[in-house]
Amino acid sequence: MTLLLASAKRAAKNRAVARHLQSRNSKVSREIERKFLLTKLPPNLRRFHSRTIEQGYLSVKSDGTQIRLRKSGRRHSLTIKRGRGLSRQEIEVDLTRDQFEELWPATAGRRLTKTRYDVPFGKHTIEIDVYRGRNEGLVVAEVEFRDERDCRRFQPPEWFAAEVSGKSRYSNVRLARE
């Protein structure tokens, strides 16, 4: 019972911090994206812009709500994602390094590291994530869209393999816990 109360208090504190930050320097948007496995890497992948991303999860609820911390280069952020499927609400809040470092320990056991490459493809940017650590060997591509019509019309390049959008096995939340 004590562990359950401590967990509930921690979740309530995380939600309160998120609400406070949301009222300040945040961006609310609708994220529409599809995720794919790759048959091979695109040619000259190393010539495209890349960065290391470390992310961890403060809270994950059964309704699909997630509170994520992310460090990408010198940028630190807290993101709240709500919903399931191809289209979800996303609230992103910039954090200072000190704010990030204060919250980061609460993600212990729910973290992942990946290198992200930004590959231009027509009017889209394909984000290729090459995972490290316990997810070493997994490579996925994500493509974000401005609207659902654009999402449906997207024709992936020949180096894409199976689409895994919405498959929990390939969600970052699950990869962070394995």
GROMACS elastic network, one bead per residue, 0.5 to 0.9 nm:
[ bonds ]
;  ai    aj funct       b0    kb
    1     4     6  0.50959   500
    1     5     6  0.62685   500
    1     6     6  0.86591   500
    2     5     6  0.51304   500
    2     6     6  0.61558   500
    2     7     6  0.85741   500
    3     6     6  0.50773   500
    3     7     6  0.61082   500
    3     8     6  0.85736   500
    4     7     6  0.50794   500
    4     8     6  0.61352   500
    4     9     6  0.85832   500
    5     8     6  0.50028   500
    5     9     6  0.60509   500
    5    10     6  0.85114   500
    6     9     6  0.50733   500
    6    10     6  0.61215   500
    6    11     6  0.85997   500
    7    10     6  0.50878   500
    7    11     6  0.61632   500
    7    12     6  0.85888   500
    8    11     6  0.50865   500
    8    12     6  0.60999   500
    8    13     6  0.85544   500
    9    12     6  0.50603   500
    9    13     6  0.61042   500
    9    14     6  0.85779   500
   10    13     6  0.50642   500
   10    14     6  0.61467   500
   10    15     6  0.86460   500
   10   106     6  0.87199   500
   11    14     6  0.50493   500
   11    15     6  0.62030   500
   11    16     6  0.86301   500
   11    58     6  0.78625   500
   11    59     6  0.66430   500
   12    15     6  0.51076   500
   12    16     6  0.61794   500
   12    17     6  0.86672   500
   13    16     6  0.50539   500
   13    17     6  0.61884   500
   13    18     6  0.85653   500
   14    17     6  0.51482   500
   14    18     6  0.61520   500
   14    19     6  0.86824   500
   14    58     6  0.70873   500
   14    59     6  0.76521   500
   14    67     6  0.82930   500
   14   103     6  0.87742   500
   15    19     6  0.61548   500
   15    20     6  0.86220   500
   15    59     6  0.86696   500
   15    67     6  0.84532   500
   16    19     6  0.51211   500
   16    20     6  0.62078   500
   16    21     6  0.86284   500
   17    20     6  0.51453   500
   17    21     6  0.61561   500
   17    22     6  0.84353   500
   18    21     6  0.51678   500
   18    22     6  0.58670   500
   18    23     6  0.86641   500
   18    67     6  0.81809   500
   18    78     6  0.77491   500
   18    79     6  0.85337   500
   18    80     6  0.78822   500
   18    93     6  0.84299   500
   19    23     6  0.64224   500
   20    23     6  0.54801   500
   20    24     6  0.70259   500
   21    24     6  0.52848   500
   21    25     6  0.67243   500
   21    26     6  0.71054   500
   21    78     6  0.86201   500
   21    93     6  0.65014   500
   21    94     6  0.84089   500
   21    95     6  0.84073   500
   22    25     6  0.65678   500
   22    26     6  0.52364   500
   22    27     6  0.80299   500
   22    28     6  0.87872   500
   22    91     6  0.74214   500
   22    92     6  0.77893   500
   22    93     6  0.62898   500
   23    26     6  0.69014   500
   24    93     6  0.80392   500
   25    92     6  0.85477   500
   25    93     6  0.58190   500
   25    94     6  0.63612   500
   25    95     6  0.85636   500
   26    91     6  0.66362   500
   26    92     6  0.54520   500
   26    94     6  0.66843   500
   27    90     6  0.80685   500
   27    91     6  0.55945   500
   27    92     6  0.51822   500
   27    93     6  0.64268   500
   27    94     6  0.87976   500
   28    89     6  0.74241   500
   28    90     6  0.57967   500
   28    92     6  0.64625   500
   28    93     6  0.88382   500
   29    88     6  0.85504   500
   29    89     6  0.60094   500
   29    90     6  0.52737   500
   29    91     6  0.63577   500
   29    92     6  0.83176   500
   30    87     6  0.66211   500
   30    88     6  0.56327   500
   30    90     6  0.57539   500
   30    91     6  0.85625   500
   30   146     6  0.87130   500
   30   147     6  0.88793   500
   31    81     6  0.87565   500
   31    86     6  0.78251   500
   31    87     6  0.55365   500
   31    88     6  0.52209   500
   31    89     6  0.60429   500
   31    90     6  0.61367   500
   31   144     6  0.70909   500
   31   145     6  0.76923   500
   31   146     6  0.82621   500
   31   147     6  0.89369   500
   32    85     6  0.87012   500
   32    86     6  0.54067   500
   32    88     6  0.65812   500
   32    89     6  0.88437   500
   32   143     6  0.84190   500
   32   144     6  0.55860   500
   32   145     6  0.54064   500
   32   146     6  0.70093   500
   32   147     6  0.67873   500
   32   148     6  0.69106   500
   32   151     6  0.73159   500
   33    85     6  0.88359   500
   33    86     6  0.55214   500
   33    87     6  0.67817   500
   33    88     6  0.88713   500
   33   142     6  0.66241   500
   33   143     6  0.53988   500
   33   145     6  0.59334   500
   33   148     6  0.89562   500
   33   151     6  0.71747   500
   33   165     6  0.78786   500
   34    86     6  0.63562   500
   34   141     6  0.82768   500
   34   142     6  0.56446   500
   34   143     6  0.54877   500
   34   144     6  0.67088   500
   34   145     6  0.84337   500
   34   151     6  0.75828   500
   34   163     6  0.75420   500
   34   164     6  0.77274   500
   34   165     6  0.52005   500
   34   166     6  0.82619   500
   35   140     6  0.68071   500
   35   141     6  0.56276   500
   35   143     6  0.66314   500
   35   162     6  0.88575   500
   35   163     6  0.59552   500
   35   164     6  0.54677   500
   35   166     6  0.80543   500
   35   170     6  0.86301   500
   36   139     6  0.89061   500
   36   140     6  0.56128   500
   36   141     6  0.51657   500
   36   142     6  0.64438   500
   36   143     6  0.86740   500
   36   156     6  0.89925   500
   36   160     6  0.64056   500
   36   161     6  0.63726   500
   36   162     6  0.57356   500
   36   164     6  0.52595   500
   36   165     6  0.68339   500
   37   138     6  0.84070   500
   37   139     6  0.65532   500
   37   141     6  0.63263   500
   37   160     6  0.61666   500
   37   161     6  0.51214   500
   37   162     6  0.54777   500
   37   163     6  0.63541   500
   37   164     6  0.68709   500
   38    41     6  0.67586   500
   38   139     6  0.67715   500
   38   140     6  0.62170   500
   38   141     6  0.70431   500
   38   159     6  0.59107   500
   38   162     6  0.73724   500
   39   158     6  0.82514   500
   39   159     6  0.52666   500
   39   160     6  0.56459   500
   39   161     6  0.51306   500
   39   162     6  0.85043   500
   40    43     6  0.89153   500
   40   159     6  0.55203   500
   40   160     6  0.74092   500
   40   161     6  0.84490   500
   41    44     6  0.84847   500
   41    45     6  0.69244   500
   41   128     6  0.88025   500
   41   139     6  0.86664   500
   41   159     6  0.68551   500
   41   160     6  0.86630   500
   42    45     6  0.57683   500
   42   119     6  0.85998   500
   42   159     6  0.67715   500
   43    46     6  0.86256   500
   44    47     6  0.56876   500
   44    48     6  0.76353   500
   45    48     6  0.57975   500
   45    49     6  0.88699   500
   45   117     6  0.74552   500
   45   119     6  0.77805   500
   46    49     6  0.77805   500
   46    50     6  0.79218   500
   46   117     6  0.80448   500
   47    50     6  0.86462   500
   48   117     6  0.62083   500
   48   118     6  0.61499   500
   48   119     6  0.61969   500
   48   120     6  0.86204   500
   49   116     6  0.82894   500
   49   117     6  0.57020   500
   49   118     6  0.56199   500
   49   119     6  0.77157   500
   50   115     6  0.66383   500
   50   116     6  0.53220   500
   50   118     6  0.63735   500
   51    72     6  0.66630   500
   51    73     6  0.65556   500
   51   114     6  0.84465   500
   51   115     6  0.56074   500
   51   116     6  0.54938   500
   51   117     6  0.68841   500
   52    71     6  0.82328   500
   52    72     6  0.59792   500
   52    73     6  0.66428   500
   52   113     6  0.72109   500
   52   114     6  0.58642   500
   52   116     6  0.63653   500
   53    70     6  0.68900   500
   53    71     6  0.57571   500
   53    73     6  0.73040   500
   53   112     6  0.82549   500
   53   113     6  0.56960   500
   53   114     6  0.53787   500
   53   115     6  0.60548   500
   53   116     6  0.70376   500
   54    69     6  0.83045   500
   54    70     6  0.57238   500
   54    71     6  0.52420   500
   54    72     6  0.66359   500
   54   111     6  0.73118   500
   54   112     6  0.59448   500
   54   114     6  0.67218   500
   54   115     6  0.88817   500
   55    68     6  0.68539   500
   55    69     6  0.54616   500
   55    71     6  0.63064   500
   55    72     6  0.85562   500
   55   104     6  0.89374   500
   55   107     6  0.85677   500
   55   110     6  0.84319   500
   55   111     6  0.55875   500
   55   112     6  0.56176   500
   55   113     6  0.65332   500
   55   114     6  0.87471   500
   55   172     6  0.89698   500
   55   176     6  0.81853   500
   56    67     6  0.87312   500
   56    68     6  0.57683   500
   56    69     6  0.53191   500
   56    70     6  0.66178   500
   56   104     6  0.73569   500
   56   106     6  0.85832   500
   56   107     6  0.51330   500
   56   108     6  0.75289   500
   56   109     6  0.83165   500
   56   110     6  0.53840   500
   56   112     6  0.64527   500
   56   113     6  0.89196   500
   56   173     6  0.82961   500
   56   176     6  0.69380   500
   57    60     6  0.70603   500
   57    66     6  0.72003   500
   57    67     6  0.58610   500
   57    69     6  0.61284   500
   57    70     6  0.87924   500
   57   104     6  0.88195   500
   57   106     6  0.80874   500
   57   107     6  0.52363   500
   57   108     6  0.83820   500
   57   109     6  0.88357   500
   57   110     6  0.55907   500
   57   111     6  0.66395   500
   57   173     6  0.71531   500
   57   176     6  0.78125   500
   58    66     6  0.77393   500
   58    67     6  0.54653   500
   58    68     6  0.59016   500
   58    69     6  0.71853   500
   58   103     6  0.81382   500
   58   104     6  0.82773   500
   58   106     6  0.61008   500
   58   107     6  0.52168   500
   58   108     6  0.87637   500
   58   110     6  0.79362   500
   59    65     6  0.79473   500
   59    66     6  0.56491   500
   59    67     6  0.51076   500
   59    68     6  0.73240   500
   59   107     6  0.83855   500
   60    63     6  0.85211   500
   60    64     6  0.70442   500
   60    65     6  0.59033   500
   60    67     6  0.65434   500
   60    68     6  0.86777   500
   60   173     6  0.78114   500
   61    64     6  0.56844   500
   61    65     6  0.52314   500
   61    66     6  0.64247   500
   62    65     6  0.71867   500
   63    66     6  0.89856   500
   63    82     6  0.79181   500
   63    83     6  0.68391   500
   63    84     6  0.79144   500
   64    81     6  0.76426   500
   64    82     6  0.58823   500
   64    83     6  0.51109   500
   64    84     6  0.57180   500
   65    80     6  0.70438   500
   65    81     6  0.54731   500
   65    83     6  0.61879   500
   65    84     6  0.83676   500
   66    79     6  0.78314   500
   66    80     6  0.55826   500
   66    81     6  0.51612   500
   66    82     6  0.66282   500
   66    83     6  0.89659   500
   66   173     6  0.82151   500
   67    78     6  0.69995   500
   67    79     6  0.56779   500
   67    81     6  0.65999   500
   68    77     6  0.81516   500
   68    78     6  0.55919   500
   68    79     6  0.50891   500
   68    80     6  0.64016   500
   68    81     6  0.81295   500
   68   107     6  0.86187   500
   68   173     6  0.89292   500
   69    76     6  0.75310   500
   69    77     6  0.58063   500
   69    79     6  0.64471   500
   69   100     6  0.73178   500
   69   103     6  0.79820   500
   69   104     6  0.71761   500
   69   107     6  0.80746   500
   70    75     6  0.81247   500
   70    76     6  0.57492   500
   70    77     6  0.53080   500
   70    78     6  0.64162   500
   70    79     6  0.79174   500
   70   100     6  0.82188   500
   71    74     6  0.70601   500
   71    75     6  0.57966   500
   71    77     6  0.66294   500
   71    97     6  0.88859   500
   71   100     6  0.80848   500
   72    75     6  0.52580   500
   72    76     6  0.64845   500
   72    77     6  0.85508   500
   73    76     6  0.80450   500
   74    97     6  0.80744   500
   75    94     6  0.75969   500
   75    95     6  0.77971   500
   75    96     6  0.81081   500
   75    97     6  0.79501   500
   76    93     6  0.86504   500
   76    94     6  0.60463   500
   76    95     6  0.52045   500
   76    96     6  0.64209   500
   76    97     6  0.63229   500
   76    99     6  0.86142   500
   76   100     6  0.63387   500
   77    92     6  0.67306   500
   77    93     6  0.54768   500
   77    96     6  0.80695   500
   77   100     6  0.73069   500
   78    91     6  0.82680   500
   78    92     6  0.58828   500
   78    93     6  0.51910   500
   78    94     6  0.65274   500
   78    95     6  0.68026   500
   78   100     6  0.80807   500
   79    90     6  0.68134   500
   79    91     6  0.55330   500
   79    93     6  0.62001   500
   79    94     6  0.87301   500
   80    89     6  0.80512   500
   80    90     6  0.57278   500
   80    91     6  0.50797   500
   80    92     6  0.64880   500
   80    93     6  0.85874   500
   81    84     6  0.89770   500
   81    88     6  0.66502   500
   81    89     6  0.56569   500
   81    91     6  0.64912   500
   81    92     6  0.85848   500
   82    88     6  0.57200   500
   82    89     6  0.51119   500
   82    90     6  0.65275   500
   82    91     6  0.86687   500
   83    87     6  0.76061   500
   83    88     6  0.50597   500
   83    89     6  0.66063   500
   84    87     6  0.69955   500
   84    88     6  0.61448   500
   84   166     6  0.73883   500
   85    88     6  0.69227   500
   85   165     6  0.73919   500
   85   166     6  0.53660   500
   86   148     6  0.84472   500
   86   151     6  0.86611   500
   86   165     6  0.69030   500
   86   166     6  0.69336   500
   87   147     6  0.89559   500
   87   148     6  0.78447   500
   95    98     6  0.79402   500
   95    99     6  0.58557   500
   95   100     6  0.61135   500
   96    99     6  0.51794   500
   96   100     6  0.62687   500
   96   101     6  0.86364   500
   97   100     6  0.50834   500
   97   101     6  0.61007   500
   97   102     6  0.85808   500
   98   101     6  0.50967   500
   98   102     6  0.61224   500
   98   103     6  0.87650   500
   99   102     6  0.51463   500
   99   103     6  0.64541   500
   99   104     6  0.86451   500
  100   103     6  0.53233   500
  100   104     6  0.58973   500
  101   104     6  0.51383   500
  101   105     6  0.74313   500
  102   105     6  0.70558   500
  102   106     6  0.85110   500
  103   106     6  0.57606   500
  103   107     6  0.75945   500
  104   107     6  0.55720   500
  104   108     6  0.75373   500
  105   108     6  0.56146   500
  106   109     6  0.88127   500
  106   110     6  0.89047   500
  107   110     6  0.53616   500
  107   111     6  0.64793   500
  108   111     6  0.66672   500
  109   176     6  0.74700   500
  109   177     6  0.62236   500
  109   178     6  0.86316   500
  110   173     6  0.74731   500
  110   174     6  0.84281   500
  110   175     6  0.83382   500
  110   178     6  0.81424   500
  111   172     6  0.89112   500
  111   173     6  0.83281   500
  111   175     6  0.80617   500
  111   177     6  0.68056   500
  112   131     6  0.78212   500
  112   132     6  0.75427   500
  112   133     6  0.75526   500
  112   134     6  0.83376   500
  112   135     6  0.80157   500
  112   172     6  0.78167   500
  112   173     6  0.88794   500
  112   175     6  0.69934   500
  112   177     6  0.82780   500
  113   130     6  0.87712   500
  113   131     6  0.61766   500
  113   132     6  0.55727   500
  113   133     6  0.69802   500
  113   135     6  0.85690   500
  113   176     6  0.85630   500
  114   129     6  0.60440   500
  114   130     6  0.53730   500
  114   132     6  0.54267   500
  114   133     6  0.85091   500
  114   135     6  0.88495   500
  114   136     6  0.88850   500
  115   128     6  0.79961   500
  115   129     6  0.56222   500
  115   130     6  0.51416   500
  115   131     6  0.64310   500
  115   132     6  0.77543   500
  116   127     6  0.62679   500
  116   128     6  0.54597   500
  116   130     6  0.64223   500
  116   131     6  0.86453   500
  117   126     6  0.79458   500
  117   127     6  0.56091   500
  117   128     6  0.50523   500
  117   129     6  0.65714   500
  117   130     6  0.82366   500
  118   125     6  0.61658   500
  118   126     6  0.58535   500
  118   128     6  0.65845   500
  119   124     6  0.85226   500
  119   125     6  0.54942   500
  119   127     6  0.62976   500
  119   128     6  0.73838   500
  120   123     6  0.75454   500
  120   124     6  0.61338   500
  120   126     6  0.61579   500
  120   127     6  0.87738   500
  121   124     6  0.51959   500
  121   125     6  0.56527   500
  121   126     6  0.65475   500
  121   157     6  0.84618   500
  122   125     6  0.77882   500
  124   143     6  0.71334   500
  124   144     6  0.75534   500
  124   145     6  0.76733   500
  125   142     6  0.86679   500
  125   143     6  0.64929   500
  125   144     6  0.76059   500
  126   141     6  0.63043   500
  126   142     6  0.58679   500
  126   143     6  0.50685   500
  126   144     6  0.78706   500
  127   140     6  0.82464   500
  127   141     6  0.54801   500
  127   142     6  0.51377   500
  127   143     6  0.63247   500
  127   144     6  0.86276   500
  128   139     6  0.69943   500
  128   140     6  0.57644   500
  128   142     6  0.64780   500
  128   143     6  0.89096   500
  129   138     6  0.82257   500
  129   139     6  0.55997   500
  129   140     6  0.53889   500
  129   141     6  0.62108   500
  129   142     6  0.79615   500
  130   135     6  0.88984   500
  130   136     6  0.76916   500
  130   137     6  0.73813   500
  130   138     6  0.63139   500
  130   140     6  0.69088   500
  130   141     6  0.89535   500
  131   134     6  0.83248   500
  131   135     6  0.55368   500
  131   136     6  0.52389   500
  131   137     6  0.66123   500
  131   138     6  0.56465   500
  131   139     6  0.62818   500
  131   140     6  0.85260   500
  132   135     6  0.55307   500
  132   137     6  0.74411   500
  132   138     6  0.81461   500
  133   136     6  0.52672   500
  134   137     6  0.88931   500
  134   175     6  0.85930   500
  134   178     6  0.75800   500
  135   138     6  0.59263   500
  135   175     6  0.69616   500
  135   176     6  0.86798   500
  135   178     6  0.82409   500
  136   139     6  0.84344   500
  140   160     6  0.89293   500
  140   164     6  0.89523   500
  140   170     6  0.85170   500
  141   160     6  0.78707   500
  142   165     6  0.88190   500
  143   151     6  0.86434   500
  144   147     6  0.89566   500
  144   151     6  0.78016   500
  145   148     6  0.71248   500
  145   149     6  0.86960   500
  145   150     6  0.61331   500
  145   151     6  0.55873   500
  145   154     6  0.89112   500
  146   149     6  0.85429   500
  146   150     6  0.67279   500
  146   151     6  0.77893   500
  147   150     6  0.54660   500
  147   151     6  0.63898   500
  147   152     6  0.89903   500
  148   152     6  0.62177   500
  148   153     6  0.86632   500
  149   152     6  0.52283   500
  149   153     6  0.63062   500
  149   154     6  0.87878   500
  150   153     6  0.52065   500
  150   154     6  0.62618   500
  151   154     6  0.55098   500
  152   155     6  0.85748   500
  156   159     6  0.80633   500
  156   160     6  0.63393   500
  156   161     6  0.89555   500
  157   160     6  0.57962   500
  158   161     6  0.77868   500
  160   163     6  0.80851   500
  163   167     6  0.89377   500
  164   167     6  0.53553   500
  164   168     6  0.85511   500
  164   169     6  0.85263   500
  164   170     6  0.68694   500
  164   171     6  0.89771   500
  165   168     6  0.85492   500
  165   170     6  0.80961   500
  165   171     6  0.85231   500
  166   169     6  0.87902   500
  166   170     6  0.80433   500
  166   171     6  0.75141   500
  167   170     6  0.58687   500
  167   171     6  0.67693   500
  168   171     6  0.50320   500
  168   172     6  0.85249   500
  168   173     6  0.83701   500
  168   174     6  0.67920   500
  169   172     6  0.86670   500
  169   174     6  0.65246   500
  169   175     6  0.75070   500
  170   173     6  0.84795   500
  170   174     6  0.70271   500
  170   175     6  0.67665   500
  171   174     6  0.54175   500
  171   175     6  0.62814   500
  171   176     6  0.86163   500
  172   176     6  0.59086   500
  172   177     6  0.86402   500
  173   176     6  0.52066   500
  173   177     6  0.65984   500
  174   177     6  0.52018   500
  174   178     6  0.63335   500
  175   178     6  0.53938   500
